[in-house]
Amino acid sequence: VHLQTGQCGNQIGAAFWQTISGEHGLDSNGVYNGTSELQLERMSVYFNEASGNN
């Protein structure tokens, strides 16, 4: 569970997800552009791919 509260919380949360995405080789659309298998190894710790038309 990840909870962000208020402007400061939202700014810190956005920076957190931007950092985590970059470390795992994901661009802003969630597309993998990395260069290392290590980036994919622990992807499921923070990310879960979902399907649907939402």
mmCIF file of the N, C-alpha and C atoms, coordinates in Angstrom:
data_MODEL
# 
_entry.id   MODEL 
# 
loop_
_atom_site.group_PDB 
_atom_site.id 
_atom_site.type_symbol 
_atom_site.label_atom_id 
_atom_site.label_alt_id 
_atom_site.label_comp_id 
_atom_site.label_asym_id 
_atom_site.label_entity_id 
_atom_site.label_seq_id 
_atom_site.pdbx_PDB_ins_code 
_atom_site.Cartn_x 
_atom_site.Cartn_y 
_atom_site.Cartn_z 
_atom_site.occupancy 
_atom_site.B_iso_or_equiv 
_atom_site.pdbx_formal_charge 
_atom_site.auth_seq_id 
_atom_site.auth_comp_id 
_atom_site.auth_asym_id 
_atom_site.auth_atom_id 
_atom_site.pdbx_PDB_model_num 
ATOM 1   N N  . VAL A 1 1  ? 0.847   -1.163 0.000   1.00 0.00 ? 1  VAL A N  1 
ATOM 2   C CA . VAL A 1 1  ? 0.000   0.000  0.000   1.00 0.00 ? 1  VAL A CA 1 
ATOM 3   C C  . VAL A 1 1  ? 0.895   1.228  0.000   1.00 0.00 ? 1  VAL A C  1 
ATOM 4   N N  . HIS A 1 2  ? 0.544   2.154  -0.849  1.00 0.00 ? 2  HIS A N  1 
ATOM 5   C CA . HIS A 1 2  ? 1.301   3.405  -0.958  1.00 0.00 ? 2  HIS A CA 1 
ATOM 6   C C  . HIS A 1 2  ? 0.318   4.544  -0.776  1.00 0.00 ? 2  HIS A C  1 
ATOM 7   N N  . LEU A 1 3  ? 0.561   5.424  0.188   1.00 0.00 ? 3  LEU A N  1 
ATOM 8   C CA . LEU A 1 3  ? -0.345  6.525  0.489   1.00 0.00 ? 3  LEU A CA 1 
ATOM 9   C C  . LEU A 1 3  ? 0.422   7.842  0.434   1.00 0.00 ? 3  LEU A C  1 
ATOM 10  N N  . GLN A 1 4  ? -0.128  8.801  -0.301  1.00 0.00 ? 4  GLN A N  1 
ATOM 11  C CA . GLN A 1 4  ? 0.448   10.140 -0.400  1.00 0.00 ? 4  GLN A CA 1 
ATOM 12  C C  . GLN A 1 4  ? -0.606  11.127 0.086   1.00 0.00 ? 4  GLN A C  1 
ATOM 13  N N  . THR A 1 5  ? -0.211  12.047 0.968   1.00 0.00 ? 5  THR A N  1 
ATOM 14  C CA . THR A 1 5  ? -1.163  13.001 1.515   1.00 0.00 ? 5  THR A CA 1 
ATOM 15  C C  . THR A 1 5  ? -0.626  14.420 1.367   1.00 0.00 ? 5  THR A C  1 
ATOM 16  N N  . GLY A 1 6  ? -1.464  15.305 0.865   1.00 0.00 ? 6  GLY A N  1 
ATOM 17  C CA . GLY A 1 6  ? -1.103  16.705 0.731   1.00 0.00 ? 6  GLY A CA 1 
ATOM 18  C C  . GLY A 1 6  ? -0.122  16.961 -0.394  1.00 0.00 ? 6  GLY A C  1 
ATOM 19  N N  . GLN A 1 7  ? 0.172   18.224 -0.612  1.00 0.00 ? 7  GLN A N  1 
ATOM 20  C CA . GLN A 1 7  ? 1.069   18.617 -1.701  1.00 0.00 ? 7  GLN A CA 1 
ATOM 21  C C  . GLN A 1 7  ? 2.463   18.035 -1.506  1.00 0.00 ? 7  GLN A C  1 
ATOM 22  N N  . CYS A 1 8  ? 2.994   18.125 -0.315  1.00 0.00 ? 8  CYS A N  1 
ATOM 23  C CA . CYS A 1 8  ? 4.334   17.606 -0.046  1.00 0.00 ? 8  CYS A CA 1 
ATOM 24  C C  . CYS A 1 8  ? 4.373   16.096 -0.264  1.00 0.00 ? 8  CYS A C  1 
ATOM 25  N N  . GLY A 1 9  ? 3.377   15.391 0.240   1.00 0.00 ? 9  GLY A N  1 
ATOM 26  C CA . GLY A 1 9  ? 3.310   13.941 0.059   1.00 0.00 ? 9  GLY A CA 1 
ATOM 27  C C  . GLY A 1 9  ? 3.230   13.553 -1.402  1.00 0.00 ? 9  GLY A C  1 
ATOM 28  N N  . ASN A 1 10 ? 2.441   14.300 -2.168  1.00 0.00 ? 10 ASN A N  1 
ATOM 29  C CA . ASN A 1 10 ? 2.323   14.019 -3.602  1.00 0.00 ? 10 ASN A CA 1 
ATOM 30  C C  . ASN A 1 10 ? 3.630   14.282 -4.338  1.00 0.00 ? 10 ASN A C  1 
ATOM 31  N N  . GLN A 1 11 ? 4.326   15.343 -3.957  1.00 0.00 ? 11 GLN A N  1 
ATOM 32  C CA . GLN A 1 11 ? 5.604   15.644 -4.610  1.00 0.00 ? 11 GLN A CA 1 
ATOM 33  C C  . GLN A 1 11 ? 6.656   14.586 -4.281  1.00 0.00 ? 11 GLN A C  1 
ATOM 34  N N  . ILE A 1 12 ? 6.705   14.164 -3.033  1.00 0.00 ? 12 ILE A N  1 
ATOM 35  C CA . ILE A 1 12 ? 7.652   13.117 -2.636  1.00 0.00 ? 12 ILE A CA 1 
ATOM 36  C C  . ILE A 1 12 ? 7.287   11.798 -3.308  1.00 0.00 ? 12 ILE A C  1 
ATOM 37  N N  . GLY A 1 13 ? 5.990   11.481 -3.349  1.00 0.00 ? 13 GLY A N  1 
ATOM 38  C CA . GLY A 1 13 ? 5.539   10.255 -3.999  1.00 0.00 ? 13 GLY A CA 1 
ATOM 39  C C  . GLY A 1 13 ? 5.858   10.231 -5.479  1.00 0.00 ? 13 GLY A C  1 
ATOM 40  N N  . ALA A 1 14 ? 5.656   11.353 -6.153  1.00 0.00 ? 14 ALA A N  1 
ATOM 41  C CA . ALA A 1 14 ? 5.959   11.435 -7.586  1.00 0.00 ? 14 ALA A CA 1 
ATOM 42  C C  . ALA A 1 14 ? 7.452   11.248 -7.826  1.00 0.00 ? 14 ALA A C  1 
ATOM 43  N N  . ALA A 1 15 ? 8.276   11.854 -6.989  1.00 0.00 ? 15 ALA A N  1 
ATOM 44  C CA . ALA A 1 15 ? 9.730   11.698 -7.123  1.00 0.00 ? 15 ALA A CA 1 
ATOM 45  C C  . ALA A 1 15 ? 10.146  10.252 -6.858  1.00 0.00 ? 15 ALA A C  1 
ATOM 46  N N  . PHE A 1 16 ? 9.516   9.618  -5.883  1.00 0.00 ? 16 PHE A N  1 
ATOM 47  C CA . PHE A 1 16 ? 9.801   8.216  -5.578  1.00 0.00 ? 16 PHE A CA 1 
ATOM 48  C C  . PHE A 1 16 ? 9.529   7.333  -6.785  1.00 0.00 ? 16 PHE A C  1 
ATOM 49  N N  . TRP A 1 17 ? 8.326   7.467  -7.379  1.00 0.00 ? 17 TRP A N  1 
ATOM 50  C CA . TRP A 1 17 ? 7.973   6.615  -8.519  1.00 0.00 ? 17 TRP A CA 1 
ATOM 51  C C  . TRP A 1 17 ? 8.823   6.921  -9.744  1.00 0.00 ? 17 TRP A C  1 
ATOM 52  N N  . GLN A 1 18 ? 9.201   8.161  -9.922  1.00 0.00 ? 18 GLN A N  1 
ATOM 53  C CA . GLN A 1 18 ? 10.083  8.522  -11.036 1.00 0.00 ? 18 GLN A CA 1 
ATOM 54  C C  . GLN A 1 18 ? 11.449  7.859  -10.857 1.00 0.00 ? 18 GLN A C  1 
ATOM 55  N N  . THR A 1 19 ? 11.961  7.869  -9.644  1.00 0.00 ? 19 THR A N  1 
ATOM 56  C CA . THR A 1 19 ? 13.248  7.238  -9.358  1.00 0.00 ? 19 THR A CA 1 
ATOM 57  C C  . THR A 1 19 ? 13.181  5.730  -9.543  1.00 0.00 ? 19 THR A C  1 
ATOM 58  N N  . ILE A 1 20 ? 12.156  5.102  -8.991  1.00 0.00 ? 20 ILE A N  1 
ATOM 59  C CA . ILE A 1 20 ? 12.005  3.648  -9.105  1.00 0.00 ? 20 ILE A CA 1 
ATOM 60  C C  . ILE A 1 20 ? 11.843  3.244  -10.567 1.00 0.00 ? 20 ILE A C  1 
ATOM 61  N N  . SER A 1 21 ? 11.054  3.991  -11.315 1.00 0.00 ? 21 SER A N  1 
ATOM 62  C CA . SER A 1 21 ? 10.871  3.687  -12.741 1.00 0.00 ? 21 SER A CA 1 
ATOM 63  C C  . SER A 1 21 ? 12.195  3.770  -13.487 1.00 0.00 ? 21 SER A C  1 
ATOM 64  N N  . GLY A 1 22 ? 12.958  4.813  -13.221 1.00 0.00 ? 22 GLY A N  1 
ATOM 65  C CA . GLY A 1 22 ? 14.253  4.974  -13.874 1.00 0.00 ? 22 GLY A CA 1 
ATOM 66  C C  . GLY A 1 22 ? 15.224  3.859  -13.526 1.00 0.00 ? 22 GLY A C  1 
ATOM 67  N N  . GLU A 1 23 ? 15.223  3.445  -12.262 1.00 0.00 ? 23 GLU A N  1 
ATOM 68  C CA . GLU A 1 23 ? 16.116  2.367  -11.838 1.00 0.00 ? 23 GLU A CA 1 
ATOM 69  C C  . GLU A 1 23 ? 15.781  1.049  -12.532 1.00 0.00 ? 23 GLU A C  1 
ATOM 70  N N  . HIS A 1 24 ? 14.509  0.875  -12.883 1.00 0.00 ? 24 HIS A N  1 
ATOM 71  C CA . HIS A 1 24 ? 14.085  -0.361 -13.536 1.00 0.00 ? 24 HIS A CA 1 
ATOM 72  C C  . HIS A 1 24 ? 14.015  -0.229 -15.057 1.00 0.00 ? 24 HIS A C  1 
ATOM 73  N N  . GLY A 1 25 ? 14.446  0.904  -15.596 1.00 0.00 ? 25 GLY A N  1 
ATOM 74  C CA . GLY A 1 25 ? 14.511  1.087  -17.043 1.00 0.00 ? 25 GLY A CA 1 
ATOM 75  C C  . GLY A 1 25 ? 13.174  1.350  -17.702 1.00 0.00 ? 25 GLY A C  1 
ATOM 76  N N  . LEU A 1 26 ? 12.221  1.909  -16.963 1.00 0.00 ? 26 LEU A N  1 
ATOM 77  C CA . LEU A 1 26 ? 10.906  2.215  -17.522 1.00 0.00 ? 26 LEU A CA 1 
ATOM 78  C C  . LEU A 1 26 ? 10.817  3.687  -17.890 1.00 0.00 ? 26 LEU A C  1 
ATOM 79  N N  . ASP A 1 27 ? 10.181  3.973  -19.024 1.00 0.00 ? 27 ASP A N  1 
ATOM 80  C CA . ASP A 1 27 ? 9.954   5.368  -19.383 1.00 0.00 ? 27 ASP A CA 1 
ATOM 81  C C  . ASP A 1 27 ? 8.656   5.846  -18.736 1.00 0.00 ? 27 ASP A C  1 
ATOM 82  N N  . SER A 1 28 ? 8.247   7.074  -19.005 1.00 0.00 ? 28 SER A N  1 
ATOM 83  C CA . SER A 1 28 ? 7.063   7.649  -18.357 1.00 0.00 ? 28 SER A CA 1 
ATOM 84  C C  . SER A 1 28 ? 5.763   6.966  -18.753 1.00 0.00 ? 28 SER A C  1 
ATOM 85  N N  . ASN A 1 29 ? 5.780   6.177  -19.831 1.00 0.00 ? 29 ASN A N  1 
ATOM 86  C CA . ASN A 1 29 ? 4.593   5.423  -20.249 1.00 0.00 ? 29 ASN A CA 1 
ATOM 87  C C  . ASN A 1 29 ? 4.607   3.991  -19.735 1.00 0.00 ? 29 ASN A C  1 
ATOM 88  N N  . GLY A 1 30 ? 5.627   3.636  -18.967 1.00 0.00 ? 30 GLY A N  1 
ATOM 89  C CA . GLY A 1 30 ? 5.728   2.286  -18.431 1.00 0.00 ? 30 GLY A CA 1 
ATOM 90  C C  . GLY A 1 30 ? 6.326   1.279  -19.388 1.00 0.00 ? 30 GLY A C  1 
ATOM 91  N N  . VAL A 1 31 ? 6.966   1.759  -20.445 1.00 0.00 ? 31 VAL A N  1 
ATOM 92  C CA . VAL A 1 31 ? 7.592   0.882  -21.433 1.00 0.00 ? 31 VAL A CA 1 
ATOM 93  C C  . VAL A 1 31 ? 9.043   0.637  -21.025 1.00 0.00 ? 31 VAL A C  1 
ATOM 94  N N  . TYR A 1 32 ? 9.448   -0.637 -21.046 1.00 0.00 ? 32 TYR A N  1 
ATOM 95  C CA . TYR A 1 32 ? 10.816  -0.989 -20.667 1.00 0.00 ? 32 TYR A CA 1 
ATOM 96  C C  . TYR A 1 32 ? 11.792  -0.578 -21.762 1.00 0.00 ? 32 TYR A C  1 
ATOM 97  N N  . ASN A 1 33 ? 12.764  0.240  -21.395 1.00 0.00 ? 33 ASN A N  1 
ATOM 98  C CA . ASN A 1 33 ? 13.823  0.686  -22.299 1.00 0.00 ? 33 ASN A CA 1 
ATOM 99  C C  . ASN A 1 33 ? 15.192  0.434  -21.684 1.00 0.00 ? 33 ASN A C  1 
ATOM 100 N N  . GLY A 1 34 ? 15.245  -0.453 -20.712 1.00 0.00 ? 34 GLY A N  1 
ATOM 101 C CA . GLY A 1 34 ? 16.488  -0.710 -20.002 1.00 0.00 ? 34 GLY A CA 1 
ATOM 102 C C  . GLY A 1 34 ? 17.486  -1.493 -20.825 1.00 0.00 ? 34 GLY A C  1 
ATOM 103 N N  . THR A 1 35 ? 18.651  -1.671 -20.239 1.00 0.00 ? 35 THR A N  1 
ATOM 104 C CA . THR A 1 35 ? 19.741  -2.353 -20.931 1.00 0.00 ? 35 THR A CA 1 
ATOM 105 C C  . THR A 1 35 ? 20.288  -3.532 -20.146 1.00 0.00 ? 35 THR A C  1 
ATOM 106 N N  . SER A 1 36 ? 19.703  -3.832 -18.996 1.00 0.00 ? 36 SER A N  1 
ATOM 107 C CA . SER A 1 36 ? 20.257  -4.861 -18.126 1.00 0.00 ? 36 SER A CA 1 
ATOM 108 C C  . SER A 1 36 ? 19.171  -5.823 -17.653 1.00 0.00 ? 36 SER A C  1 
ATOM 109 N N  . GLU A 1 37 ? 19.505  -7.097 -17.619 1.00 0.00 ? 37 GLU A N  1 
ATOM 110 C CA . GLU A 1 37 ? 18.583  -8.100 -17.084 1.00 0.00 ? 37 GLU A CA 1 
ATOM 111 C C  . GLU A 1 37 ? 18.319  -7.861 -15.598 1.00 0.00 ? 37 GLU A C  1 
ATOM 112 N N  . LEU A 1 38 ? 19.275  -7.249 -14.908 1.00 0.00 ? 38 LEU A N  1 
ATOM 113 C CA . LEU A 1 38 ? 19.093  -6.960 -13.489 1.00 0.00 ? 38 LEU A CA 1 
ATOM 114 C C  . LEU A 1 38 ? 17.920  -6.010 -13.253 1.00 0.00 ? 38 LEU A C  1 
ATOM 115 N N  . GLN A 1 39 ? 17.649  -5.131 -14.205 1.00 0.00 ? 39 GLN A N  1 
ATOM 116 C CA . GLN A 1 39 ? 16.527  -4.204 -14.070 1.00 0.00 ? 39 GLN A CA 1 
ATOM 117 C C  . GLN A 1 39 ? 15.203  -4.957 -14.080 1.00 0.00 ? 39 GLN A C  1 
ATOM 118 N N  . LEU A 1 40 ? 15.141  -6.046 -14.814 1.00 0.00 ? 40 LEU A N  1 
ATOM 119 C CA . LEU A 1 40 ? 13.907  -6.828 -14.914 1.00 0.00 ? 40 LEU A CA 1 
ATOM 120 C C  . LEU A 1 40 ? 13.742  -7.812 -13.761 1.00 0.00 ? 40 LEU A C  1 
ATOM 121 N N  . GLU A 1 41 ? 14.846  -8.154 -13.126 1.00 0.00 ? 41 GLU A N  1 
ATOM 122 C CA . GLU A 1 41 ? 14.847  -9.215 -12.129 1.00 0.00 ? 41 GLU A CA 1 
ATOM 123 C C  . GLU A 1 41 ? 13.873  -8.968 -10.982 1.00 0.00 ? 41 GLU A C  1 
ATOM 124 N N  . ARG A 1 42 ? 13.837  -7.769 -10.470 1.00 0.00 ? 42 ARG A N  1 
ATOM 125 C CA . ARG A 1 42 ? 12.973  -7.450 -9.324  1.00 0.00 ? 42 ARG A CA 1 
ATOM 126 C C  . ARG A 1 42 ? 11.848  -6.483 -9.677  1.00 0.00 ? 42 ARG A C  1 
ATOM 127 N N  . MET A 1 43 ? 11.450  -6.486 -10.928 1.00 0.00 ? 43 MET A N  1 
ATOM 128 C CA . MET A 1 43 ? 10.384  -5.590 -11.389 1.00 0.00 ? 43 MET A CA 1 
ATOM 129 C C  . MET A 1 43 ? 9.101   -5.792 -10.579 1.00 0.00 ? 43 MET A C  1 
ATOM 130 N N  . SER A 1 44 ? 8.797   -7.027 -10.216 1.00 0.00 ? 44 SER A N  1 
ATOM 131 C CA . SER A 1 44 ? 7.536   -7.324 -9.528  1.00 0.00 ? 44 SER A CA 1 
ATOM 132 C C  . SER A 1 44 ? 7.489   -6.809 -8.096  1.00 0.00 ? 44 SER A C  1 
ATOM 133 N N  . VAL A 1 45 ? 8.613   -6.328 -7.565  1.00 0.00 ? 45 VAL A N  1 
ATOM 134 C CA . VAL A 1 45 ? 8.602   -5.773 -6.213  1.00 0.00 ? 45 VAL A CA 1 
ATOM 135 C C  . VAL A 1 45 ? 7.730   -4.519 -6.161  1.00 0.00 ? 45 VAL A C  1 
ATOM 136 N N  . TYR A 1 46 ? 7.813   -3.683 -7.188  1.00 0.00 ? 46 TYR A N  1 
ATOM 137 C CA . TYR A 1 46 ? 7.066   -2.424 -7.210  1.00 0.00 ? 46 TYR A CA 1 
ATOM 138 C C  . TYR A 1 46 ? 5.977   -2.368 -8.269  1.00 0.00 ? 46 TYR A C  1 
ATOM 139 N N  . PHE A 1 47 ? 6.062   -3.221 -9.294  1.00 0.00 ? 47 PHE A N  1 
ATOM 140 C CA . PHE A 1 47 ? 5.157   -3.100 -10.430 1.00 0.00 ? 47 PHE A CA 1 
ATOM 141 C C  . PHE A 1 47 ? 4.418   -4.403 -10.693 1.00 0.00 ? 47 PHE A C  1 
ATOM 142 N N  . ASN A 1 48 ? 3.166   -4.272 -11.109 1.00 0.00 ? 48 ASN A N  1 
ATOM 143 C CA . ASN A 1 48 ? 2.340   -5.400 -11.481 1.00 0.00 ? 48 ASN A CA 1 
ATOM 144 C C  . ASN A 1 48 ? 1.572   -5.008 -12.733 1.00 0.00 ? 48 ASN A C  1 
ATOM 145 N N  . GLU A 1 49 ? 1.769   -5.749 -13.811 1.00 0.00 ? 49 GLU A N  1 
ATOM 146 C CA . GLU A 1 49 ? 1.096   -5.424 -15.064 1.00 0.00 ? 49 GLU A CA 1 
ATOM 147 C C  . GLU A 1 49 ? -0.356  -5.880 -14.997 1.00 0.00 ? 49 GLU A C  1 
ATOM 148 N N  . ALA A 1 50 ? -1.251  -4.991 -15.337 1.00 0.00 ? 50 ALA A N  1 
ATOM 149 C CA . ALA A 1 50 ? -2.681  -5.295 -15.329 1.00 0.00 ? 50 ALA A CA 1 
ATOM 150 C C  . ALA A 1 50 ? -3.229  -5.166 -16.739 1.00 0.00 ? 50 ALA A C  1 
ATOM 151 N N  . SER A 1 51 ? -4.284  -5.884 -17.001 1.00 0.00 ? 51 SER A N  1 
ATOM 152 C CA . SER A 1 51 ? -4.930  -5.770 -18.304 1.00 0.00 ? 51 SER A CA 1 
ATOM 153 C C  . SER A 1 51 ? -6.327  -5.208 -18.108 1.00 0.00 ? 51 SER A C  1 
ATOM 154 N N  . GLY A 1 52 ? -6.872  -4.656 -19.150 1.00 0.00 ? 52 GLY A N  1 
ATOM 155 C CA . GLY A 1 52 ? -8.205  -4.081 -19.072 1.00 0.00 ? 52 GLY A CA 1 
ATOM 156 C C  . GLY A 1 52 ? -8.298  -2.823 -19.902 1.00 0.00 ? 52 GLY A C  1 
ATOM 157 N N  . ASN A 1 53 ? -9.485  -2.299 -20.002 1.00 0.00 ? 53 ASN A N  1 
ATOM 158 C CA . ASN A 1 53 ? -9.743  -1.102 -20.803 1.00 0.00 ? 53 ASN A CA 1 
ATOM 159 C C  . ASN A 1 53 ? -10.132 0.065  -19.918 1.00 0.00 ? 53 ASN A C  1 
ATOM 160 N N  . ASN A 1 54 ? -9.466  0.228  -18.799 1.00 0.00 ? 54 ASN A N  1 
ATOM 161 C CA . ASN A 1 54 ? -9.817  1.307  -17.875 1.00 0.00 ? 54 ASN A CA 1 
ATOM 162 C C  . ASN A 1 54 ? -9.073  2.551  -18.191 1.00 0.00 ? 54 ASN A C  1 
# 
